[in-house]
Amino acid sequence: MADTSIIHIDLDAFFVSVEQVFNPELKGKPVVVGGKPGGRGVVAAASYEARAFGLHSAMPLKTASRLCPHAIFIEGSFPRYREASKKFMAILADFTPFLEPGGLDEAYLDVTGFESLHDSIHRMAVSIRQRIQDELGLCASVGIASGKIIAKVASELSKPDGLIEVARGEEQAFLAPLGVGKLPGVGKKAERTLELLGIDTIGKLSVTPVAVLKRHLGVSGEGLHRSANGIDDRKVETSGAAKSISRETTFGKDTRNRVYLKATLRYLGERVGADLRRQGKQAKSINLKLRYADFTTLTRSHTPPQATDGDLMIFQTGLKLLDKALAAEKQPVRLIGIGVSNLVEAGGQLAMLDSSAQRQVQLNKTIDRIRQKYGFTSIQTGQTLLLKDLYSEKNKDYNLHTPSLSR
């Protein structure tokens, strides 16, 4: 195994913790970020006090309010979380340039050779956690290991507000007694499959023949076998860029009203496009997400001929995917979302004679400037104006039900 030192750091109950810093009266109380109690959205984050009642992320708000009726429900503020994330990443960057964000609230750090600067990697991690606490008022959990998989598992086990270091050579012993579901990459379906095979711990997974795992889990079986044995030579990717950007919302009432679906898709697509341009990125893939009344979730993706950051292309592609989905499914829609992935740096050459594309680029830039100064809903298309009948406005922006709080 490569002689590397990796830190995985994860902010505890991030959305809730940011809200508690903003409003200290929320500390020590059961708090839920995601929407109004009994609403149709889902829990985006729950405080540890709320988790004691069985609440967890992705749980329907109605279920959460039934399990913990005295919880404090907050709709959430993505700009607030994004700003806290920016400060968090800046602190990490002060300690090492080898930084790979895994979302707003977590990151991998390659700290190989940094012992001489901090006496030990353990002391370095303590210093990082202390700065996060002092400057942001947030608690972080940390895992230290020779590879990303082990560091990730260690940080999860150290929650809340803890630190676990796995000594080199002890990776297998550390993983062996843990439930197989603790291994990154093992989802609920794979976990059930493994348990039917009598594999309920990572230790048992590590000694199962690869051929058996591939027969039941496909090509992912080989990767899980390596991970279970503590083998992980993946490097920390230092680009620091988001791998995808998405926005979604849950409707107050299930709907097949194409006008409202189309208007919501347009608005969400414009938010995604604005985020892309702000990051100086373009997307090669555009993705649609629908959740129906029975909670069945559908995702569809399309790759346009060229990478794009344009609102119109994102919307038109998403609309084609939506039309196909509605034609094939008669259930009403509960949730709609649109996202982009396979991001690349902006700067592709426009065709010299493609004046319409050039006009669209300039239009997007102008709209972005206006919205940055006066608020997102200060300039709208005729389609998104229809959303005034669905959503209230807050700080010149539509206040969506359970907006996507991920990048």
N, C-alpha and C positions, 0 to 999 in steps of 0.2 A: 504494500500500500504506500502511496506517495507520502512523503514526509511533510504533510501540510497541516495547518491549523485553521479550522473554520469555525466561525461564530454564527449561529442563527439567533436573531433577536426579534421578539414579537411583543408589541404593546398590548397590555391586558385590557380586554373589553373596550377596545379603542373608541368607538363612537360614544359609548356611555361615559367613558373616562373624560373625554373632551367636554362633554356636556357638564360633567361634575366640576371641572375646572372653571368653566364659564359660569356655573351656578353652584357654589359650594354647598348650598342647602340640600342638594341631591345626594351628597356623599353619605354612604352607609345605608342607603335606602334602595328598595327594589325599583329599578329604572329600566324601561324598555324604550329603545329607539326604533322607530318604524312607522308609527302612525297612531291614530286615536284608538282607545280601548274598544274592542268589539268591531273594529273596522275590518275591511276586506283584504288588507295587506298582510304582510308577514313581518315577523320580528327581524330587524336588521342586526340588532345587538341587545344583549341583556346583561345587567350588572350581576355580579356574583350573588348578591342578595336575592335577585329575582331567579337566578338559576337554581337556588336552593328549593324552589317550588316546582322545578321541572321545566322551566322555560329555557328555550335555546333558539339560536338563529334559524330562520326559515320556517319557524312555527307560525301557523295562522294567528293573527292578532286576537281573533275570537277565542281561540283555545287558550292563549296567553292570559287574557282577561278573566277567563273562567278559573284557571289554575291559581292566578294571583290577582284577585280583584282590587287589592289595595296598591298595586304597582303604579308607578308614575309613568305615563305614556307620553313620549315626545316624538314629533314627526321627523326631526333631524335636520341638519344643515350641512350639505355637502361642501360649500365653500369653507365653512369652519373646519371641517375635517381635513380638507385639502391643505389649508394653511398650516394646521398642526403637523401634517405629514411632511410638508416641506421643511419645517424646522427640525423635525426628527431626523430626516435624511441629511440635513446640513450638519447636525451633531455627529452622526456616524462618519461623514466624509472628513471630519476633523481628525479622526483616528486612523483611517485607512482610505486610500483611493480605490481599493479593490472591493467595490460595493455593488451588490445585485439586489435591487428592490424586488420584493415579491408581492407587492400591493401597497396600499397606503400605510400599512401598519407593521410591516415586517421586512426583513432583509437578511441576506447572507453577507458575511464579511470574510474575506481571505486575509488572515492576520499572520500568515507564515513569516517567521523571522522577526516579529515585533516584540519578542520577549525582552530584548536588550533595552527597549525604550520604556517598558513598563514593569520590569522585573519578572513578570510572568503574564501569560495570556489571561489567566484568572484575574489578576489585578487589573488588567486592561478592561476586561468585561465589567468589573465592579465600577471602574471609573466611568465607563460609558453609561451604565445604569444610573449612577449618581448624577451625572450631568442632565440626563433626561428627566429625572425627578426634580432637580433644582430649577431647571430652565423651563420645563413644560408642565410640571406637576403631574406627570404620568408615570405609571409603573411599567416596567419591561421585564419579560421573562427571557432567559438566555440559555442556550445550549452550546457547549464547546466540544468539538470532536475533530477527528481527522478527515471527515467527509460531510457532505451536505445532508445526506439522509439521516445519519446518526445525530448531527447537530439539531436537525429539525425535530426529531423524536424527543431529544433531551429537553429542548425548550418547551415542548408541549407538556411533558411530564413535570416541568418545574413550575407550571402555572398554579396559582398566580404569584407574581412578584418573586420569582426564584431564579436559581442558577444551578445548572448541573453540568459538570465536566466529565466526559468519558475519556479515560486514559487510553493512549494508543495501545493496541493489542487487546483491549477489553471490549471491543465492539460487539462481538458475538455474545459474550456473556451478559452484556447489558441488554441486548435485544431479546435473548432467548425466552425469558419468562413472560414477556409482554403478550397481550392478546394480539392476534394477527391483524385485527382492525387498526391497531396503532401504527402499522407500517404505511408510510405514504405510498399511494398508488393502489392500495387495497380499498375499494369502495364497498358499499353495502352488498351489491350483487356478488362481487368476488369473495367477500367475507362469507356469505352464505354457502357459496360453492365449496370453499375450502373447509368449512366446518362440516359439510356433508361428507367430505373425504376424511374427517377425523383430524383435521389440521386446525387447531384452535389457538396455537401460540406461534410466535415467530420462530422459536426454536425448532418446532416440528416442521415448519415451512422450510427452514434452512437445510434440513436433511432429506426432504422429499426429492426424489429424482426429477430432474428438469423435464424429462420426457412426459412424466405424469402431469406436471403443471401445465405444459404446453398443450397437452391433450384436452384439458378441462378449461384452461384460461386463454388459450391461443398464444400469440407471440409475446404477450405481456408476462407470461409465466416465467420466462427465462430472466427477465429483468427483476421480477419480484424475488426470484431465487438468489440473485446476486445481492440485492438489497438486504434480504434476510440474513445473509452471511456477512453483512457489514462492508461489502465491496462497493465502493462508490468513488470513481475517479473523475467525476464531473467537475469542471472548473467553475469558479464564480465568474459569471458574465458581467463585465463591468460597464456595459452600455448604459445601465441605469434607466432604460426606456421601458415604458409600458408595452406589454405584448398585445394588449387589446384595449379597446375603449367601448363602453356600452352604457346605455340608459334604458330604463324600463319603468313601467307603472302598472299598478293594479287598479282596475276600474271599480267604481263604487257599486256598480251593478253589472252582472254579466251582459254582454252585448254582441249582437251581430250587425249593428248599425255601421255599415261600411263608411259612411261619412265621418262618424266620430273616430272609427279605427284609423282611417286615412289621415285625419287631422292630427291625431295623437302621434302617429308614426312620423308625420312631417316634422312636428315639434321635436320629438326625441332625436330624429336624424339631424336636425339643425344643431342640437346641443352636442351631439357626437362630432359633427363637422367642425364646430367652433373649437372643441377640445383638440381635435387633430391639428388644426392650423396653429393653435396656441403652442403646441409642442413641436411644430415644424415637421410633422409627419404626414405621410400618405398611407392609404390602406390598400392592400391587394385583395382582401376578402371582405364582403359585407354579409352580415348575419342577421337573421330574423328569429325572434323567440316569441312563441305563443303558449299561453297556458289556458286550457279550456275549463269549463264549469266543473268537470269531474277531476280536475287537477292534473290531467294528462298534459305533459309538456312537449312541445314540438320545437325543434330548431332546424333551420334551413340556412344554407350558405350559397353564395354565388361569387365567382371571381370575374370581375370585369376585364376587358382587354388591357386596360392600363390602370395603374395605381391612382387613387384619387383622394382628395380632401374636400371635394365639393359637396355642398348640401344637396344639390339637385340630383347628382349621380347616386348618392347614398339613399335618398328618398325613393327615386325611381326604381332602383334595384330592390329595395325593401318592399315596395309596393307590388312588384311583380311576384315576389315570393309570397306576399300576403294574399294576393288574388288566387294563386294556386292552392294555398292552404285552405282558404275559405271555400273554394270549389270542392275540395275533397272531404271537408269536415262540416257537419251541420250543427255541431254544438256551439253555443255562444262562447265568446272569449272572455276570460277572466283577467288575463295579464298580457300586455304586449311590450316587446322590447326590440331595440335594434342596436347592433354593435358592429365594430370593424376589427379586423385582426390582420396578422402578417404585415405589420407596420414597417415602413421603410422611410428613409430620409426624404424630405420634400426636395423638389428641384428638378423634376423631370422636364424635358424640353417639350413645349407645345409646338404643334405643327405651325409652320410659318404662316400659312393661309387660314388657319383655324381661328378666325376672329371671334366666333361665338364662344369658344373656350376661353380666349383671352378676356372677353367681356365678363364671363362668369367668374373668373379669378378676381378681377378688379371689383366686381360687385360684392363678392364674399368679403374682401378686405374692407370695403367701405361699410358694409353691414356690421362687421366685427368691431370697427372703431366706434360706430354709433352705439352699439350695445354695451361696449365696455364703459362708455361715458354715461349713458342714460338708462341702462338696464336692458335685460334680454327681450322683454316684451315691448320695448319702445318702438320696435320695428318688426312687423309680422307680415306673413303672406295672408291672402284671403282665407286659406284653409285653416291656419292656426288660430285665426280670430274666432272661429267656432268654439274653441276651447274655453272661452269666457263663460259659456253655459255649463261647463263641466267642472272647472277648477277655479278656486279663488286665487288671487294674486298676492304675492308677498315679496316686497323689495323689488318690484318690477320684474317678477318672474312667476310663472305658474307654480302653484303649490301642489305638486303631484302626490298621489297616494302611493306611499312606499316607493319613492324614487330609487333608482339604482345608485348605490353608494360606492360601487366599485369603479375602478378606472375604466 
